[in-house]
Amino acid sequence: MEERKYAFSWDLLGNLDVGRPNLGKFTRVEVYRLMQFTLRDIIESKFGTEEADKVFYEAGRLAGHVFYDHFLPKTDDVGEFVKMLQSALKEMKIGVLRVESMTHGAEKITLTVDEDLDCSGLPEIDYETCVYDEGFIAGLLENFTGKQYLVKEIDCWCTGDRTCRFTADMTAD
């Protein structure tokens, strides 16, 4: 197997204090979306919508795993996990997370993300766009529980809702 040139490593994010001493760690949402949607456009044009969705879901899932490892202190308490996650997402201006419902063992969760980085403010287009977020949420939950999840967006800003709503279902490995 050929050695991968860009296998994810936190080192790829660099030292922003050194590399961006004047501009800092933050940029505008339009720049993030420019990268996301042009990348998605190229993947979709070369490989189709279904494959682009798979790539974005898996990229989000990987991001969720590494985000959890890097930014969230370990806990076994689901309430504490949710509080820490809400705080981290808000502090980093990713979105405002709310848990609407959760079964006792976190097998089934419904949650919302307001002011979502990926789509809040986009025009209505009659389909959900937050596939990356689905994977991101799955990765976070998988690291917390040690179980796999299937996450699906059921409401989206782009479908006329003013929040993104997701269901997360623990899968039977």
Stockholm file with secondary structure:
# STOCKHOLM 1.0

chainA/1-173         MEERKYAFSWDLLGNLDVGRPNLGKFTRVEVYRLMQFTLRDIIESKFGTEEADKVFYEAGRLAGHVFYDHFLPKTDDVGEFVKMLQSALKEMKIGVLRVESMTHGAEKITLTVDEDLDCSGLPEIDYETCVYDEGFIAGLLENFTGKQYLVKEIDCWCTGDRTCRFTADMTAD
#=GR chainA/1-173 SS CCCCSSCCCGGGGCCHHHHCTTTCSCCCHHHHHHHHHHHHHHHHHHHCHHHHHHHHHHHHHHHHHHHHHHHSCCCSCHHHHHHHHHHHHHHTTSCEEEEEEECTTSSEEEEEEETCTTTTTCCCCSSCCCHHHHHHHHHHHHHHHSSCEEEEEEECGGGTCSSEEEEEEECCC
#=GC SS_cons         CCCCSSCCCGGGGCCHHHHCTTTCSCCCHHHHHHHHHHHHHHHHHHHCHHHHHHHHHHHHHHHHHHHHHHHSCCCSCHHHHHHHHHHHHHHTTSCEEEEEEECTTSSEEEEEEETCTTTTTCCCCSSCCCHHHHHHHHHHHHHHHSSCEEEEEEECGGGTCSSEEEEEEECCC
//
